[in-house]
Amino acid sequence: MVRLQQSYSPHSGVLPERAAHFAVGYAVECRDGRGDSRDRDHSTGGPSLFQPGDRIVDEYSKEEFHVDQFLGKGGFAECFAVRSNRFRGQFALKVVEKAKLKDPSYSKMHREINLHRSVSHPNIVRLRGSFQDRHYFFLVMELCQERTLLSLINQSKRGYLSEYESKGYMVGILSAVRYLLDRNILHRDLKPGNILIGTDGHVKLADFGLAILKQDLNPMSVSGTPNYLAPEILMKRGHSECSEVWSLGCMLYCMLIGRPPFESESLDETYARIQAGQYSYPPWSKISDEARDLINACLIHTANFRPTVKEIQDDPWIKMNHPVPENALLRAKSMKDLSKQDANGNVISGRQPHRPKSTLDLASAAAVLNKSARKSIVSTHDSGFGSDPDMSRRPALAAAVNGYLNDIGALLGGACDFALEPCPLPPVFVSKWVDYTNRRGFGCQFSDGSVSVKFNEGLCLSWPANSSTIIYAQTPFSSPHAVHPAFLQNSGLTRTHIEVARQYREYMERELADTDLLMSQASRSMAMSTSHSPPYLVFTHLGSECLIMVFSDGTVQVNLMKKRSKIVLWNGDGGSADNGDSKFTCIAIIERGFAPFAYRIRPGHMYGLEVPQSLEDSLFVVRRALNMECDFLHVSRRPIQSTEC
């Protein structure tokens, strides 16, 4: 385990409050994070500062924080779920890089800390403490184990929320905003991504990165997220309660319609719509007249004609009773005997594996993009609404798999500047699998003994061999957590999940012998490779021709049923001849009765190995299967809009 000690000096003269008085709660607060503000390229723009299992130490108080999960990343900060060695429960740790702050006195950072520390309200995330070292500011906050309002909208079956749900969230949001206004504080970044929803539906307002006291306002400043900016801000007339009300109207519209009212394909067009007050309701919308009246009142172009927050709290729509929608609840199903096996000894259930409408998480998304060969792939962006951590990782994984397909297509097409050359075997591959999606989910065992299970309800986990720590993600799209089975409280992992994974492991080890004689040889060849966070299964497709498995680190394995061979695709380096950090599509072939071997596809090289006929035949099948079955490859993203604040 890596030990990362941040050397705080008590003589630095700032941040007098230490990380010392904590309590269990919820919250994630990350400026430029959570998917719907400013530049979202950072969410998958490279490795995070810390990884699950790392340790951060406040040298002043000797408090230790153990990193469990990466929560989000922005232009200035990263957020992590952490545990303290002194207090029970998890907390959110916001880490701000000093090098990215323009002001050498860090006045805005101190303003954020002081304002956040001064507030205490049940609908506002609580700042538990803060400390710093030479390189970073650390803010310790409540941690909510559920999700943002943004992800609730994104993941709802209809693509929007009911009036009943929206009213419940608006009541809490209004209470928090009014509390701040009563204390002369303007949040200036009200949006769905900054609204956190606990497991009990309780609302908490997060992110004080742009918050300011009214007396400290600069009327010429333009701060916030483009889709939620009021027209008077664009005209540089300053922020006020009226501009906060405008943002509240945009949020309510977003909840009920599924997108911001002024959203467009370009920043200039968005600003033009805002200044013209140009928005409409889609013809399919069935929201009540009372809801429309409230939204329209909040979005009146003349600022002084808008209602106050108190008047919104007394609005007929807030006061009226709304019908309760039906909720579809996932129910766990009991585990029964595993019986049917295929020709390779792997277990198959009575039906095809569960395929979610949206799939995938990529723990290290940027690492899979080949700088030279992936330029044709559209980079993932966001408009200020649709890129929550629960969703934003799918485009990067789709880009990775599309990159493999592009390189394979060029190789099979005889492109003269694509060469094949030998390379080391991949870190791990799947040696056994069990399809039990008619009960709980799909499980597999890696060549190093690690086990991964993708449950029908969406939860994905990886249980490393010879380790008690489990890596899991609530959905295939969300960021990974690290948890010990003894500390499941406040985590999304249950003992039922662990017991199912244990039964899968025991069954595969007991009943599914390594049919490939060279499996142990391949495992030894790969033993030197380790991963900070072992990959977990995020997508499967089982057909008569092949089994497709996609993993969180971008690795793809395709088992060809008739040939009883395994094709593994991953991103590897260029070997000793390459001094840069370029990544290349690598292909491993593991086939019964033959020694495993691997190649890399190197663009820009005219001379290389001839593609073996058996490999060529297999790659044709793999390419066709991935194109036909991996529905996550076709990703539509709206362009990002950013505002310098």
N, C-alpha and C positions, 0 to 999 in steps of 0.2 A: 504494500500500500504506500502510495506517495504521501509524504508529509510536507505540507506547504505551510510554512510559518511566515506570517506577515509581521515585519519588525516595526511595531508601533513605538514611537518615542513619546513619553509623557511630557516632554519639554516642547512639543510642537505648538502648544498654546491654543489648540482649537478642539472643537468637539468635546466639551467637558463631560457630556453624558456617556457613561460606559455601557457596554452591553451586559447589564447586570440584572435587570428586573423584567423577567419574561413570563408569559402565560400562554397556554395553548389557545390557538384561534386560527384564523385564516387570513391569507392575503398574499397576493403576488402583485408587486408593483414594479414596473420596469419601464422607464421612459424610453420611447421609441420601440417598445416591445408590445407583445400581445396582439400584434397583427393588424391594427387598423389606424396607425398613425405614422406619418412621415416615412422615412426610408426603411422599407421592410426587407431590403436585400440582405440586411445583416442577420436575419434569422437563420439563414443557411449559408452564411458567408465564410465559414471556416470553423476550426475547432474552438470550443468554448474555453474560457480561462481555467475552469476547474471541471473535473470529471467525477461521476459517482465513485465514492470510496476515498476521495481526497479529504484532507484535513486542513482547516484554516484556523489559525491561532491569533487571538488578540493578545499581543505581548504585554499589554498594560495590565489586564485583569487575569491573564492566563486562561481565559475562556476558550474552549475548543469547539469548533463547529465541524461536524462531519457531513460531507456533501452526499445527499441521497439522489437528487434529481436535478437536471437542467430544466429550468422553467421557460426561459425566454431570453432574447437578445435584442438589443437596440444599438443605436449609433454610439451611445455613451455608456451603457450599462448592460450587465447580465444578471439574471436572477436564478437562484438555486433554492431548492428545498433542502434544509439542513437540520441536523439534530445537535443539541448542546450537550456537553458532558456534565452540566450542572443542573439542567432543568429538563423535565419530561416533555415529550411531544416534539413536533416539528415546527420550524419557523421558515419564513422566506427571507433569504439573504440577498439584498440588492448590492451588487458590486459595480462601482463606478470607476472607470480608469481616469486618473488625473491627467494623463497625457492628452486625452481627447477633449478636455475642458479648455476653452479659449482664455478664460479669465485666470491669470496666475494667482489671484487672491481667492479664487473659488467662491466668490460671493453668492452666485446663484445656487451652488451646492449647499452652502450654509443657510441660505434662505429657505430652501426646500426642507432641510432638516429641522430648522427652527419652527417653521410653520406647521409641519407635520407633527412635531413633538407637542405643539401647543393645543392640538385639538383632541377631543375625546368624545366620541359619539358612537352609538351602536351600529350605525350604518356607514362608518368610515373605518378603513383599515388602520389599525393601531401601530405606531412606530414603537417598538420595544426598546431599542437602543441603537447606538452607533459607535463606530471606532474607525481608525484609519492607519495607514502606514505611508511609506514614501510614494507608493504607486497607486493605491486604491483608497476609496471611501467604502465603508461597509455599513449598510443599514439593515438592521434586524427587525423584521415585522411579523405580524400574524400570518399564518398560512392557512388558506382555504383549500380543502381537498377536493373541491368540486370543479367549477369551471367559470368562464366569463360569460357575460350576457351575449357577447359576440359568438362564442362557440355554441351556445344554446340556439341562437338563431340559425347558424350554419348547419347544425346537426338535426334540426327539427324536420320531421318528415315532409311538412308542407313547405318548408323554406321560410316560414315566418311564424310568429307566436300568436296565440289567441288573445282576444281582448281581456279575458280573465287573467291570463298569465301576465300580460303587459301591464295591466293595472296594478297587480301585486308588486311588480318590480318598480314601477313608477312611484308608488307610495314611499318606498324606502329611499329611492334616489332623491325625490323631492325633499324628504326629511333631512338628508345629508346636505344637500345644496343650501337649503334654508338655514341650517345651522352655521354653515360657513359664511353666508351672507350676513347673518346677524353678528358675526365677528369680523366683518369688513374684509373677508377673504374671498377672492375669486379663483375658482379652480382653473379655468381657461382651457381645459382639455376634456370636456364631458363628451363621452362616446361609449359605445357598447363594450369596447375592449378594456375600458377602465372600470367597468362594473363587474364585481365579482359575486358569484352566487354560491352560497354554501350548500351542503347536502340537505339542509332543512329549508332551502329556498330563501334564506336570509341574504339581503343585499348589503354589499360593502363597496364604498367608493374608494378607488385606489389612484396612485400616481399623482404626487404633488410636485412633479418636476417643473410645471409651468405655473403653479399657484403663486399668488402675490397678494399683498395687502393693497387695498384700494388707494391708500395715500402714496404708495410707491409706484403707481402705474405710470408708464410712459405712453401717452396717447398715440404715439406714432408706431408703436410696436404691433407686429402681426404675429400672434402666437396661437398655436393650436393645430388641428387637423383639417385639411382643406374641405372635406365634405361636411364639416360641422361649423365652419366659420360663418359668422353673421356678416351681412353686407357692410355695416358701419365699420367693422374691423378692416375689411378690404379697402375701405375709403379712408383708413387711418384716423378714425374718430375715437378710437380707444375701446377698451373692454368695459363692461358694466353688467349689472344684473340683467339688463335687456339682452345682451349677447349670450349670457348663460341660458336664458329662457329659449332663445333661438336654438341653441344646441340641444336643449331638452325636447323641443319640437321635432328636431331631426332624429333624435333617438327614438321617440315614440313612433314616428313614421317608419323608421327602420325595423322596429319590432313587429309592426302590424303588416308591413308590405314586404320586408325581407331585404331591403337595400336603402341607402340614404336617398333623400328626395332629390338632390341635385347632382347625383353621381353621373359622370360622363367618361369618355375615353381619354380626355386630355384635361390638364390642369386649367388651361385658359378657358375651355368650354365650361368647366365646373364653376369657375369664378364668374363667367358671364351669366350663367343660369342663376347663381346666387344674387348677383347685383340686379338682375331683372325679376327676381322672385318667380322664376319659371320652374314649376314642378306640377305634377299631375298624379292622379291615382289610376292604376291599371284597371281595365274594364272587369277583370275577374275579381277585384277586391270587393269584399262584402262587409267591410267595417261599418260600424254604426254611424249615424249622422252626428252623434255626440262626439265620437272620436275624431271625425273629420273637423268638426268645429273647433275642438281643442288644438289640433295640429295647425289648422289655418290661423288661429289666433296667435300661436307661438311664432309662426313664420310670417307675420305681418312685416312688410318691408320697413316701415317707419318704426324705429325702435321704441319710442315712447308710447306707441299704441298697443304694444304687447302686454299681456297680463303679467303680474308679478308672480313670484313663486308661491306666495301665500294664496293668491287668487286661483292659481292652478290647483292647489291642494283642496280648494273649495269648489272646483269645477264639477258640474253635473256628471260628467263621465267618470270622474274619480269617485263620486259618491254613489253612483248607481251600482246595482248588482248585475254581474255578468254571468252568463251560463258557464258551468264548469265543463271543460273539454274532457273527452275520454282519454285516458293514458294507457298506452300499451306497455305493460310491465314484462320484463324478461324474467322468466322463472327457471331456476336451476333444475336440471333433470338428473335423476339418479344414475349412477354408474353401474352398468351391468356387464355380463361376460363379454369378452372379446373373442370372436370366433373365426370369422372368415378371413382367409389369407390369400394373397395373390401368388403367382408363380415364384416370386422372389422372397416369399415368406413374410411380406408386409401385410398388416391387417387392413381390411377394407370394410366399411360399413355398408348398410343396405342402400344408401343413396349417395349422390354426388356431394362433395364437400361444400360447406357453406361458403358463399361468395358475397361479401358485403358490397353494397352499392359503391362505396368509396373505400379504398384500401390504402394501406401503407404508411409506414413511418420510416424515415431515414435518419439514423442517429448521427451519421457523419456525412451529410448530403454533399457538401462541397467537395469532399475528397474523391468522389466518384466521377467528377467532371474532367475530362481530358482537355487541357487548355488549347491544344492545337486542333483536336478533332471534333470538339463539341461546340465550336463557335456558331455553327448553323442552328443550334438548338436555342429556342427562345428562352431567355432567362425568366425566372419566376418573379412576378411583381404583384402588387396589391394596390387597390384603389383607396384604401383607408377603411375597408370594411371586411373583406373576405379572407384575410390571412391570419387566422388564429393558430397558435401552436398545435391545436388539434388537427388542422387542415394543411398548414403551410409546407409540410414535409413531403406530401405526395408529389408535387411537381418536380422536386429535385430527384426523387427516386425514378419518376417517369423519364426524366432527362437522362439518368444513368442507363436505364434499360434501352432507351432509344439510342443512346450512344453505342451500346453493344451491337444493336441491330444495324446501325449505320456502318460500323466497322466490318461486321460479318458480311453485310451486303456488298461492300466494296471489295472484300477479299474474294467472295464467291463470284463476283462479277468480273474478276480478272483485272482490277485496277492496278496499273503498273507501279504506283507509288505506295502500295500497301504490302508490307513484307511480313512473313511468318518466321518467328525465331523461338528457340526453346527458352523456357523460363521455369522458376521453381513452382512447385505445386501450391495450391491455395492454402490458407491457414487451416481451414477445416472444410469438411463436406458432410452431407447427410449419408449415414451408413444404414439407418433403419428408419422406418416410418410406420405410423398407424393412423388410418382414417376412421375416426369414430364420430364424425360430424352429425350422425343421426342421434347422438346423445350429448356429447360435451364439446368435441372439437377435434382438431387434427394435431397429432404429435409426431415429433421426429427426434432422433438421437444423432449427434454429430460424431465424427471419427475420433474426437478426443474424449468422448463419454458425456459431454454436455447434452442437456435435453431442452427442447423448445416446444411449447404448446400454444396453439392459437385457438382460443375458446370461441364458441359460436356467438357469444354476446359481444365479442370484439376484443376482450383482454388478451394480450400477448405476453408470454414470459419466456425467459431463458434461465436455466438452472445449470450453472457451470459445474463441471466435474470437480470433485474434491473441494467443493466450496459450499458453505451454508448460505451465502448471500445470493438472493434471487434478483435478477433484473426483470422488470416488467413495465408495460405501458398499458394504460387504461383502454386505449383504442389503437388500431394500427397506425393512426396518424400522430398520436401524441408523443411527448418526450418521455424517455425512459426513467424509471425510478430504480433505486437499489434499496433492498430491505432485507433484514434478517428475519427468519420465521418467528423469532421470539418477540419481535417488535412490530406486529401487524396493526396495532391500534393506530388510527388516523391514516392508515394507508388504504389504497384501493384494492389490495390483495387480501384474499380471505384464506382461511385454513382449508376450505373446500378446494380452492384452486391448487393449493400446495399438495393436498392429498391426491387430487386427480393427476397432477404432474408426477408424483411419486409412483402412483400405480402404473402410469404410462412407462416410466423408466424401468420399473421392476418387470413389467410384462415384456418389454422389448429386450431386456437383458436375459430374461429367462426363456422366452419362446422364440425370439428371432435371432438365430445364430448368424454370425458374419458369414454369409454365403460366398462372399468374395475372398479368396485365399490371400489376396494381396492387400486386404483392408488394413491389417496391422502394419504392413510395410508403408503404406501411404500415411497412416497415422504417425508413424515414427518420423517420416520425412517432414511432417507438418508440426511436430512437437515444439520446434523452436519458435514458432510464431505465437504470440499472445495478443489479446485484445483487451483494452481497458474496460469496455462494456461488451460482453459477448453478444453476437447478433441473435435476434429472435425472429421467428417466423411471422411474416405480416400478410402473405398472400399465398393461396394454393389453388390449383386447378387440377383435378384428376379426371383424365379421359381415357379412352381405350388405347390411344396411341402413346400418351406420355403423362407424366406427373410434373407439374411446374411448381416450384417453391421459390419464393422471393423473400429475402431477409433484410433486416433493418439496416445493415451496413452496405446494401446495394448488391450483395452477392445473389446470383440466380443459379439454381440447380434444376436441370431438366433430366428426369429419369425416362429413358426410352424403353418402353415395355417389351417390345419384340426383341430388341438387341440386348436387353438386360445390361445396358450401359448407362453411365452417369456423365452428363456434360455440365461442367461448372463454369460460370462466367463471373468474373470479378475484375476489379480495377487494381492492377499491380504497377510497380515502378518499372523503370527502364533498365534495371540491372546495373552492373558495374560500369558499363559503357556510358551510362547516362548520369551526368553530374547535377542535373536539375531536379525539380520536384514534379516533373510531368508524370501523368498516369496513363496507362495503356490498357485496352481491353485484353484480358487474359482468358484463355480457354484451357480447361483440364478435361481429360478423358479418362474415366475410370471404368474399366471393362473386365468382366470375369475372364480369368485365364491369361490376362496380359498385364504387363507392368504399367502402372499409371504414368501418364506423361502430360506435359503442359506446354502451351505456346503463348506468346504474346503477339498481338497484331500491332506492328509499328508503322504508322503512316510516315510518308516522306522518305522511305527506303525502297530502292528499286530491286535490291537483291535479298533473297531470303529462301527459306525452305519451300519446297513444293507442297501444296496442301494434300495430305493423304486422302485417297478416295473414300475410305471409311469415315474420316472426319468430315469430309465435304458432304457426304450423304447425311450424316447426323446433323450438321449445321443447317442444312436445308429444312429438316424437320423442326429443329429448334426455332429457327426464324419464323417459320409459318405458324407454329404453335403460339409463340409469344405475341405475334401480331394479331392472332385471332382471339386469344383468350385473356390477355392482360388488358382489361378495360381501363385500368388506371393510366395507361400510356397516353390517352387522349385527354389532355388537361387544358381547360379554358380558363385563363386568368385575366383579370382586368388590369390595366397598367397602373403602376404605382404613381402616386402624387406625393410630393414632399414639400414641407415648408421649413425654412430656416427660422428657428426660434431663438 
